[in-house]
Amino acid sequence: MDRLDAMQLFVRIVERRSFTLAAHDMQIPRSTATKVIADLEARLGVRLLQRTTRVVRPTLDGEAFHQRCLRILDDVEDAEGAFRGVQARGQLRVEVQGTLARHFLMPGLPAFFERYPDIQFSMSESDRWVDLVQEGVDCVLRYGSLPDSDLVARQVTLLPRLTCATPGICSASARRPASMSWRPAAIASSACAPSPRGR
């Protein structure tokens, strides 16, 4: 493993907080990852990672080296991309809410695979909060506003919402006092109201 590969491995270990997960991502044995980092620390003469039984964290020197590695790897990627047609490759892990996956993401996958044949695509569906770094997820597709965080968000599209009601609900609301007609509690009490998970 050359120096750039060692840097990529080190960066992945810092991101994943785990030798095992980083080695899996890099498709190498864990023992190889351990030896590469040991050799790297010996060559630099500093301890880069603090290992415990549960997690791996960078030392102060490791944090500084991590930032330098990110810049170097970005520069190498930019330099190579300037002299060749950039073709995306590697693993892509996406977490998406089920309804969005079925209606918006999955129909476009055949065209995506045809355009990017070197992408190894992995998708999971859930509504839960996802720790992208800890879980090794590259992209999460959600609707709504992003709470305060260090994540980078991009608006993909706008999905209009429409509130609908049966004629029976409309007639019943017309007989209610104006202050009650369309309060959420009044609509939710109807036997025809959708479940809270309805999209």
CORNORTA-V122772 format. One record per run of one state. SS is the DSSP state (A for helix, B for strand, O for the rest). FROM is the first residue (numbers start at 1). LEN is the number of residues. Records with the same first field share a line. If there is no record, write none. Layout:
BEGIN
SS = FROM-LEN, FROM-LEN
END
This chain:
BEGIN
O = 1-2, 17-2, 27-3, 45-4, 52-4, 59-1, 82-8, 97-1, 116-3, 126-6, 136-3, 142-25, 176-8, 189-11
A = 3-14, 19-8, 30-15, 60-22, 98-18, 132-4, 167-9, 184-5
B = 49-3, 56-3, 90-7, 119-7, 139-3
END
